[in-house]
Amino acid sequence: MVFDKIKDILAVQLDTDANDMTMDTRIVEDLGADSLDVVEMLMAAYDEFGVEVPDDKIESLKTIGDVVEYIQNEID
């Protein structure tokens, strides 16, 4: 559920195909996201899941899997 929603958020935001994304997809390198895109994705994730990512944790979220794992850990 979290994985699919994050893929959907990124697909809309970056105008790309969610079906091409995996847990190992790198947000910046593979999808071409910039820092503003990352912030917007995290804001959308907050709206969807109610999970806020502290600024000092954002740097460590390199892949879609990193984001999914962080959110799942926070909502469990």
N, C-alpha and C positions, 0 to 999 in steps of 0.2 A: 504494500500500500504506500509506504513512504517513498520507496524507490520509484514507483510509477508516478507519483505526484511530483517529485523532484524532476524527473525526466520531462513531464508535461510543462512544468514551469520553465525549464531551460529551453525546451523546444519552441515555446511561444516567444520567450524573451530574445532568443538568439536566432530565431527563424531557421531552425534546423529540424531534422527528423528524429523524433524520440526513439524510433525503432533501431537507430544506429548506436544508441547509447547503452553502455554496460556499467556495472559497478566500478570498473577500472578506467572508465573514460575520465581523462584529465580535463577539468573545467576550463582552464586557461589555455593549455597547450593544444588540446584536441578540439575544443569547441570555439576557441578564439575569444573567450570572454575576457573583458578587462575588469579592473577593480570595481567600477560602477556596476557592471553586470553582476558581479558576485554579491555586492551589497543589495541590489534589487532582488536577486534570487533569495537571499537570506531574509529579506523583508517579506517576500511572498511566502516563504516557509513559515515565518512567524505568524502571518495571517492564517495560514492553513493549520498549523500544529500548535501554536502558542509557545514555541520554543525560541528563546532569544539566544543568539550566539555572541558571547563577549568578544570585543575587539581583539583581545590577545589570543583568541582561539581561531580566528578567521584564517590566519596564515597557514594553519595546519590542515585546513580543509582543501586538499588538492584534487581529489577525485569525487565523483558522484557517490561512491561508496563511503568516503570519509564523511560526507554530509549526511547520508542516510544513517550511518552508524551513530553519529553524534545525536541526531534527532531521536532515533529509537532509544538510545540510552537515557535521554532526558524525559521522554514520555512514559517510559516503563516504571 
